[in-house]
Amino acid sequence: MKILKKFALTIVLLLYLAILTKLILFKYIPLTEIIHHFNFTYNEYHWRSNNFVPFKTIYFYLYLADINFSIIIENLVGNVIGFAPLGFILPLLSKRFLKLKPVILAAFSLSLTYEVLQLLFEFGSFDVDDLILNTLGGFLGFLPIKIIYFFSKIKKKQSTKRKKVS
């Protein structure tokens, strides 16, 4: 039964990663056009459209942007929500991810991979704030699992004490 659970969680993780990849890397590119983006040409405008300053985009959306509220939500909350499943699935898949540090490192590493791919292949633009928000999403996805494990440990200890007393 445990192997079936791991297999199902692995399939869920792979589907999640495929969907996340489509939403992040290929949001504006039809899948049939992807091959044309694998070039390393220098486009000065593209390099200027990236953000390497922490909290610049977040601040812009929260305080300066005069745009539709749904665009702000999509860009800020969407980055957080997009990575929450990663923080939730990884601890269920492996005990190694029951600690915060490996989950944060995994969310940050996956986000950094997406951002660097966007930078190199012009699938979008690199934004350090996306790294921050995506990593926050991984952390927030991890919290429910940590809370569940915490309370299940307490319950297990209480039931063990009751058995010893009886």
N, C-alpha and C positions, 0 to 999 in steps of 0.2 A: 504494500500500500504506500509506503514511504517513497519508493521509486516512482510510482505513478504520480504522486504529488509533485515530486521534483521535476518530472517530465512535463507535467501540465504547467507548472510555474515557469519552466524554461521556454515553453511555447508562448506563454503570455508575455514574458520578457522580450522575446524575439519579435513578436507582433508589435509590442509597444515601441521598440527601437525602430522598427520599419516605419511606423506611423510618425514617430518623432522626427526621423530623418527626412521624410517627405515634407513635413510641416516646417522644418527649419531650413534644410538645404535646398529643397526643390519647391518652395512655396510659390515662386513666380515663374518657374521653369517647367514646361511640359516634359514629362519623362523622355519623350522622343528627341528632345533638344539637349539633353544632358551632355552628350559626348562633345558637343561644340564648345562647352565651357571649360574643358580641360586644356587650357593653354596658360603660359606664363608670360603674357605680354605686360608691358608696363603701361598703365593707363593712369596718368597723374590725377585725374578727377576721382577715379575709384579710390586711390590711396588717401585722398583728402576727405572722403565721405565716411571714413572709419572713426571710431571713438576709442581712444586709449586713455582717457581721463576718467577715473572712477567717479561715479555718481553724477556725471555731466548730463547724461540722457535722462536719468531718473529725475533730477532736479528740473530739467527742461519740461518734461511731461507734467510734473506736479505743480510747478509754479509759473512757467513762462508760456507754455504752448497754448495757443488759441485755436484748438482743434476739437473735433467731436469727442465727447467723453468716451464713447465706445472704442475709439482708436487708442486712447490712453490706457483703458482697461485691457484691451487686447495686447498691447505692448508690454505693460508692466505686470499685470496679474497673469497674463498668458504665459510669460516666461516662468513664473513661479509654479503655476498649476501644471505646466508641461513636464516639469521634472519631479513633481511630487510622487508619481507612481514609481519612479526609480527608487526613491527612499523607502517606499513601502514594500516593493517586490524583493529587493536584494536581501533584506534580513529573513524573509520567508524562504528564500532559496538557499542561503548559506549562513551558518552560525557565525562565520567570520564577520558578517555585517551586522551583528547584534550590538556593536559598539558604534558610537557616533563618528569617530575619526575615519574609518574605512568608507562609510556611506558618504560623508562630506567629500572625501578624496575621489570617490567614484563619480559623484555628481559633478564636481569641479573638472575632473579629467575628461568626462564625456562632453561637457559644455565647451571646454577649451578645444577639444578636437573639432567640434562643429564650428566654432568661431574661426579657427585657423583655416579650416577647409573653405569657409566663406571668404576669408581674406585672400587665400591663394588662387581660388578658382572663380572668384567673383560671382558666387551663388547668392550673395547678399553682402552685408557689411559687417566687419568685426566691430563688436561693441563690448567693452569691458564690463559695462553694466549688465549685459546679458549673463556674463559669468557670475556676477554677484547674485542676480535674481534666480538663475537656474540652480545655483548651489543652495540658496535659501529654500527653493522648492524641494530639493532633495532632503534637506533638513526637516522641513515641515511634513513631508511624506513619511519620514522616519519616526516622528513623534508618536503617532497612534500605535505603531508596533511596539515601541519602547514602553508606552503606558500599559498596553495589554500584557507584555511580558512581566512588567513590574507587578501588576496586580495578580497575575497568575502565580508568580513566585510567592507572594504573600498568602494567597489562598492555599497553595501547596504546603507552606510552612504551618499554617493553622491546622490543616487537616492532618499533618504529621504529628503535631502536638496533641491533637484530640485522640489519635490512635494510641500514643504513648500513655496518655492518662487513663484510657479505658482499660 
